Amino acid sequence: MPPTAFIVSDGTGITAETFAHSILSQFDLKFRLVRVPFVDSLDKAYATLNEVNHAAELSGSRPIVFTTLVNSESNEIVKRSNALVLDMFQTFIEPLEHELKVKSSHAMGRGHQAADTEAYKNRIEAINFSLTHDDGQSHLNLEDAEVILVGVSRSGKTPTTLYLAMQYGIKAANYPLIPEDFERGKLPTPLLPHKSKIFGLSIDSSRLAEIRNERRPGSKYASLENCRYEINEAQALMRRENIKWLSSTHKSIEEIAATILQEIRLDKPSY
């Protein structure tokens, strides 16, 4: 059996899972992930303890437990398990309390209690904006966009705009570059007043052909020759228009978003 890693949280577990993924990806191993969210009572903590110990018995080796439990009693219960327990909150909160000379709230789910905050509402608005302005569907209110992604079809524009909206509350639109734009040698007319907000995505031609063939196999749209043509023309257009761009071929959505935030100089939300 592959090593088992438990993600234990009193909330959604997103923070713990992100941390666990970053750490475990450093090892050339496959892990069996077990997510245990909403451990917000002592009964659930005991149930988690039993689940971890059962996994240890079955595998014959100690599981790894990543935990963000705020409640100290629940935390101590889980720590009794036959596992390597990596407690993110104890590792970071106690030194911060000492340094800041301020006691933390120790409130469960504090990072996600945001349904009625301004930041949360802005995030919902940004998601709606990105959906409305996906793939050039709407030219309305482009002045409200904080960033506009351009690139050939299937280069990663849609997932990136949605990630920017969901993670950072950024109103991001995306617009495809098509053969008609290459023939004119200019950006689509609706984008011209917003050139300072534009960022480009490109992609390796063979990878693009592979992606497009999954959608429209055997078509001219998916042919390697056509993919090479579109990518070369799109990159030439972006160079002429002095638009910053990157290749999405070997980059994750998180890496692409971080680069855009840095290049466009968009402020991230404060805590």
C-alpha positions in Angstrom: 0.0 0.0 0.0 1.2 3.6 -0.7 1.8 5.7 2.4 -1.4 7.2 3.8 -1.7 10.9 4.5 -4.6 12.3 6.5 -5.8 15.9 6.0 -7.5 16.8 9.3 -9.3 20.1 9.9 -12.1 21.7 11.8 -13.1 23.5 8.6 -12.9 22.6 5.0 -9.3 21.4 5.1 -8.2 23.5 2.1 -5.3 25.1 4.0 -4.1 21.8 5.4 -4.4 20.1 2.0 -2.5 22.8 0.2 0.3 22.6 2.7 0.3 18.8 2.5 0.5 18.9 -1.3 3.4 21.3 -1.2 5.3 19.1 1.2 4.5 15.6 -0.2 5.2 16.7 -3.8 8.9 16.9 -2.7 9.0 13.1 -2.4 8.9 10.8 -5.4 6.1 8.7 -3.9 2.4 8.3 -4.4 0.4 8.9 -1.3 -3.2 7.8 -0.4 -4.9 11.0 0.7 -7.7 10.7 3.3 -9.6 14.0 3.8 -11.2 14.5 7.2 -12.9 17.9 7.3 -15.2 19.5 9.9 -13.7 17.8 13.0 -15.4 20.4 15.2 -16.2 18.2 18.3 -14.4 15.9 20.7 -16.5 13.0 19.3 -15.3 13.6 15.8 -11.7 13.9 17.1 -12.0 10.4 18.7 -13.5 9.1 15.5 -10.5 10.5 13.6 -8.1 8.9 16.1 -9.7 5.5 15.5 -9.6 6.0 11.7 -5.9 6.9 11.7 -5.0 3.9 14.0 -7.1 1.6 11.8 -5.1 2.7 8.8 -1.9 2.1 10.7 -2.9 -1.4 11.5 -3.9 -2.2 7.9 -0.8 -0.8 6.3 1.7 -1.9 9.0 3.2 1.6 8.9 2.4 4.9 10.5 0.3 7.3 8.5 1.1 11.0 8.2 -1.4 13.4 9.6 -1.5 17.1 8.6 -3.8 19.0 11.0 -5.1 22.5 11.3 -7.3 21.8 14.4 -7.6 24.9 16.5 -9.3 23.3 19.5 -6.4 22.1 21.8 -8.4 19.2 23.3 -9.3 17.9 19.8 -5.7 18.4 18.8 -4.4 16.4 21.7 -6.8 13.5 21.0 -5.6 13.3 17.4 -2.0 13.4 18.5 -2.4 10.2 20.5 -2.8 8.3 17.2 -0.1 6.0 15.9 1.0 8.4 13.3 3.4 11.2 12.5 1.3 14.3 13.3 2.3 17.6 11.7 0.4 20.3 13.5 0.5 23.5 11.4 -1.3 25.7 13.9 0.9 24.9 16.9 4.0 25.3 14.7 3.1 28.8 13.6 0.6 30.3 16.0 2.5 30.0 19.2 5.7 31.7 17.9 3.5 34.4 16.4 1.7 35.0 19.7 5.1 35.4 21.4 6.4 37.7 18.7 3.3 39.9 18.4 2.5 39.8 22.1 -1.1 39.1 21.2 -3.2 36.0 21.9 -4.8 34.4 18.9 -8.5 33.9 18.8 -8.3 30.0 18.6 -11.7 30.2 16.8 -12.6 27.2 14.6 -13.1 28.0 10.9 -11.9 31.6 11.3 -10.3 31.6 7.9 -13.6 30.7 6.2 -16.1 32.8 8.2 -16.4 35.3 5.5 -19.8 34.8 3.9 -21.0 38.3 4.9 -17.7 40.2 4.4 -16.9 42.7 1.7 -14.0 40.6 0.5 -16.3 37.6 0.1 -18.9 39.6 -1.9 -16.1 41.0 -4.1 -15.0 37.4 -4.8 -18.5 36.4 -5.8 -18.8 39.4 -8.1 -15.4 38.6 -9.6 -16.5 35.0 -10.4 -19.7 36.2 -12.1 -17.7 38.8 -14.0 -15.2 36.2 -15.3 -18.0 33.8 -16.3 -19.8 36.6 -18.2 -16.6 37.7 -19.9 -15.3 34.2 -20.7 -14.0 33.6 -24.3 -15.0 37.1 -25.5 -18.7 36.5 -24.8 -19.4 40.0 -23.7 -17.7 43.4 -24.5 -19.8 45.2 -21.8 -18.0 46.7 -18.8 -14.5 45.7 -19.9 -13.4 48.9 -18.2 -14.2 47.1 -14.9 -11.8 44.2 -15.7 -8.6 44.2 -13.7 -6.9 41.9 -16.2 -7.8 40.6 -19.7 -6.1 37.4 -20.8 -5.6 36.8 -24.6 -4.3 33.8 -26.5 -5.3 31.1 -28.9 -8.2 28.8 -28.1 -7.4 26.2 -25.4 -4.2 27.9 -24.1 -5.5 28.0 -20.5 -7.3 31.4 -20.4 -10.6 30.2 -18.8 -9.2 28.2 -15.8 -6.8 31.1 -15.1 -9.4 33.8 -15.0 -11.6 31.7 -12.8 -8.7 30.9 -10.4 -7.9 34.7 -10.2 -11.6 35.4 -9.4 -12.0 32.6 -6.9 -8.7 32.9 -5.1 -8.1 36.7 -5.2 -11.4 38.3 -6.1 -9.9 39.7 -9.3 -12.3 40.6 -12.1 -10.6 38.8 -15.0 -11.9 38.6 -18.6 -10.5 36.5 -21.4 -10.5 36.9 -25.1 -9.5 34.5 -27.9 -7.1 35.4 -30.6 -8.5 34.0 -33.9 -7.3 33.9 -37.6 -9.3 37.1 -38.4 -7.1 39.0 -35.8 -4.0 37.6 -37.4 -5.1 38.6 -40.9 -5.8 42.2 -39.7 -2.6 42.1 -37.6 -4.3 43.9 -34.7 -5.9 43.1 -31.4 -9.7 42.7 -31.4 -11.2 46.2 -31.5 -13.0 46.0 -28.1 -9.7 45.4 -26.4 -7.8 48.4 -27.8 -8.9 50.9 -25.0 -7.8 48.4 -22.3 -4.3 47.5 -23.6 -2.6 48.2 -20.3 -4.7 45.4 -18.6 -3.9 42.8 -21.2 -1.7 39.7 -20.5 -1.1 36.9 -23.0 -0.9 33.1 -22.8 0.8 30.9 -25.3 1.4 27.1 -25.4 3.6 24.6 -27.1 2.0 23.6 -30.5 2.2 19.8 -29.9 0.5 20.2 -26.5 -2.1 22.4 -28.0 -2.8 19.9 -30.8 -3.1 17.2 -28.2 -5.7 19.2 -26.1 -7.7 20.2 -29.2 -7.8 16.6 -30.5 -9.5 15.6 -27.3 -12.3 18.0 -28.1 -12.4 17.8 -31.9 -10.4 14.8 -33.1 -9.1 14.9 -36.6 -10.2 18.4 -37.4 -8.2 21.2 -39.0 -8.7 23.1 -35.7 -6.7 20.4 -33.9 -4.1 19.7 -36.6 -0.5 20.3 -35.6 0.1 22.5 -38.7 -2.8 24.8 -37.7 -1.8 24.9 -34.1 1.7 26.0 -35.1 0.3 28.7 -37.4 -2.0 30.1 -34.7 0.6 30.1 -32.0 3.3 31.8 -34.2 0.8 34.5 -35.3 -0.5 35.1 -31.8 3.0 35.5 -30.4 4.0 37.8 -33.3 0.9 39.9 -32.6 1.6 40.1 -28.9 5.2 41.2 -29.6 4.1 43.9 -32.0 1.5 45.2 -29.4 4.2 45.0 -26.6 2.0 42.6 -24.6 3.6 40.6 -21.9 2.9 36.9 -22.2 4.1 33.4 -21.0 3.8 29.8 -22.1 1.3 27.8 -20.1 2.7 24.5 -21.3 4.6 23.4 -18.2 3.1 25.8 -15.7 0.3 25.2 -13.2 -2.7 27.5 -12.9 -1.2 28.8 -9.6 2.1 29.6 -11.3 0.4 31.4 -14.1 -1.8 33.4 -11.8 1.2 34.4 -9.6 3.1 35.6 -12.7 0.1 37.7 -13.8 -0.3 39.3 -10.4 3.4 40.2 -10.4 3.5 41.5 -14.0 0.2 43.4 -13.9 1.0 44.7 -10.4 -2.4 43.8 -9.0 -2.7 44.1 -5.2 -3.7 40.9 -3.4 -6.3 41.2 -0.6 -5.0 42.0 2.9 -5.8 39.8 5.9 
